Amino acid sequence: MITDISIFAGVVPGMTIRIHQKIKDVNPKGEEKERVQVFEGMVIARKHGTEKGATVTVRKISNGVGVEKIFPIDDHIVAVSAGLVGDARRLVQIARQKAQENRSLYEEPIQTEALVKELSNIKQVFTQYGGMRPFGVSFIIGGVDTSGKRLFETEPSGALAEYHAIAIGKNRTKA
């Protein structure tokens, strides 16, 4: 953890930065080893300047390409993905199209639950029928609409559930 945030004084959104972090690992024999992990990414946002509690949001870069995991769908809905990024991008494209169609037809933003059900139906169809590869991505989809704050999880099979709090991905049990 970085305790001196002043080192980020010259950091502005759009910059690519590399952070070196010391990590202590304990092997199965109980021996402690220290290693350096390097994280490279593009600065997306900076909040609270150089005061205590300041944050710098960094988007991971892999081989010069950003690895996107957070997707705005509409002005009131956001999706977070875990799994195959290509599948996530395709489903987000569909979700954005559905949100635009709803605005154009009904002149109001789409309900979060309606959008989640649409995406889950698409994922389920690709799971059920032969000749199509299922989507390999789970989503946490959050939104605020006329019914209040909503938070859903969709699984690759098309199953969906509503939660107050949820984590997805390989470290979900640690969250």
Stockholm file with secondary structure:
# STOCKHOLM 1.0

chainA/1-175         MITDISIFAGVVPGMTIRIHQKIKDVNPKGEEKERVQVFEGMVIARKHGTEKGATVTVRKISNGVGVEKIFPIDDHIVAVSAGLVGDARRLVQIARQKAQENRSLYEEPIQTEALVKELSNIKQVFTQYGGMRPFGVSFIIGGVDTSGKRLFETEPSGALAEYHAIAIGKNRTKA
#=GR chainA/1-175 SS CCCCGGGGTTCCTTCEEEEEEEEEEECTTSCEEEEEEEEEEEEEEEESTTSTTCEEEEEEEETTEECCCEEEEETTEEEEEEECHHHHHHHHHHHHHHHHHHHHHHSSCCCHHHHHHHHHHHHHHHHHSTTSCCCCEEEEEEEEETTEEEEEEECTTSCEEECSSCCCSTTGGGC
#=GC SS_cons         CCCCGGGGTTCCTTCEEEEEEEEEEECTTSCEEEEEEEEEEEEEEEESTTSTTCEEEEEEEETTEECCCEEEEETTEEEEEEECHHHHHHHHHHHHHHHHHHHHHHSSCCCHHHHHHHHHHHHHHHHHSTTSCCCCEEEEEEEEETTEEEEEEECTTSCEEECSSCCCSTTGGGC
//
